[in-house]
Amino acid sequence: MPALHTYFSLLLSLCCIVPSPRLWAQIPDNSLQKKGEKELIALHEEDRRAHFQHDIPALLSHIGAELIDVHEGKVSKMGATDVRKRFTDYFLHAEFSAWDDLDPPIVRVSADGQVGWMIVRVRITYTETDQQGKKTLNDSVMAWMASYQKQAGCWIMTAVTSTSQTP
């Protein structure tokens, strides 16, 4: 009898320790999330490069037909033409010396890998040259949260909320 009791005790213990195969099937596969997070980090790194090289097409390649922009207490909807004009005007007289993460980006992606968001905090320093040739150094810390949707296999920014401060 003691051997049978020990056997059942051991069996009961194993059932409590080793999860059933049904439980293993319920463990989520987060590979799409991890893949999406890596893709959004790469997109952020590409945006950095695009700023230094004034590469507007690279920046626009991840912005859809409409971008919702939340800034300075205003909500506006911008089309691709508006975004292009904003970057064209911005880059026209700016020479970047810094566009660097102050904190690692915080990135989250849905379980199906189709929707994500990213929060970044960067120091941006550039020299702006006005029409008379006068140079002004601009140094600021910017933080923003951008939302993304995967469309035809590409991440597209759908909305951005931003804030800035002078260090």
N, C-alpha and C positions, 0 to 999 in steps of 0.2 A: 503494500500500500504506500509506503513512503516514496518508493521509486516512481509510482504513478502520480503521486501528488507533486513531486519534483518536476516530472515531465510536463504536467499541466501548468504548473507555475512558470516554467521556462517558456512554454508555448504562449501563454498569456502575456508574458513580458515581451516576447518578440513581436507579438501583434501590436503592442503599444509603441514599440520602438521603430519598427520597420513599417513605413506607410504602405498602404495597399496600392496596387497598380492603378486603380481608379483615381487615387489622390495624385499620383505622378502625372496623369493625363490632365489634371486641372492646373498644374503649374504653368503659368503663362510663358510663352516664348516671346522674349523681349528683343529678339534680333532685329525686327523692323524698327523698334524704338532706338536701339543703339546705332543702327545704320543711319537713321534720320538725324540723330544727334551729331554724328561725325560729319554728315553732309552739311548741316547748318554751320558747324564750326568752320568747315572748309570754305563755305560761302562768306562767312565773316572775314576770314583771312584774305579771300579774293577781293572783298570790298576795300580792305586796307590797301592792297596793291593798286587797286583801281584809283584810289584817292591820290597816291603818289604819282601815278602815271596819267592822271586826268582822263581815265578811260571810261567815258560816259556810256558807251554801248555795253561794257561789262556790268556796270551798275544797273542799267535798265533791263538787262537780260533776266533779272530775277524780280522784276516789278510788273505786276499785271496791268490790265487796261485801266484799272482804278485803284488808287491807293488812298486809304483813309489816314489822315495825318492829324494827330492831337498834339497841340503845342501852344504854350502861352494862353491857356484858357479857351482856345478855339478848336473846333472840329471842322476840318475841311476835307473835301474829296478832290483828289487831283488825278487827272488823266495822264497818260504817258507823255504827252506833249508838255504838260505843266511840269512834270518831274524833270524832263530833259532840259527845259528852260532854267529851272532852279539850279541844276548841276552845272549847266553851261555858264550861267552868271557867276556861280560860286567859284568855279575853276578858272574863269577868265583871268583873274588877277591874283590867284592864290598859289603860293609855293609851299608845300608841306614839309615840315621838318620832324613832326611827330604825329602819329595816329596809333597810339599804343594802349593796349589793355592795361587798366589799373587793377582790375580783378578778372579772374577767369570768367568767361561768359557762362551764364546759367542757361541751359538749354533743356527743353522738354519736348517730347514727341508723343503723339497718341499711339496706342497699342497697334493700330493698323498702319502706322507710318505715314499717314496722309495729312496730318495737321500738326503744327509745332509752333513753338515760340522761343524767343531768345531775348535775354536781358544782357546788355553790355554796358560797361563803364570804361570810357577811353579818355585819354588826354590827347587833345588835338592842338597842335601848334603849327601855325602857318604865317608866312609873311604875305601881306596884301599890298599890292602896288596900285595906287590910284592913277587917274588919267594924267596927272601932272608928274608922275614918276615917284611920288613920295611913298616910302615904304612904312608900313605899320605892322608890328608884331601882334598877332592874335594868339592868345594862349587860354584854353578853356578845358574844363572837364565836362564831358557830355555823357549822359546815361539815357538809354532808351530801351523800350520793349517793342519788339516787332513780332507780328504774327505771320505765319506762313501756311500755305496750302500747297500740296503736291498736285501739279497739273501736268499731264502728259509726261510724267517721270521727272519733272523739274520743280524745285521749290520756288514758289512765287510769294513775295511779300504782299500781304493784303492790307495791313494796318501798322502804323508806328506811332508810339507815344514817346515824346522826348523832353528832356530838360537839360539845362546847362548852367554852369557857374564858372566864374573866373577864380582860378586858384589864388 
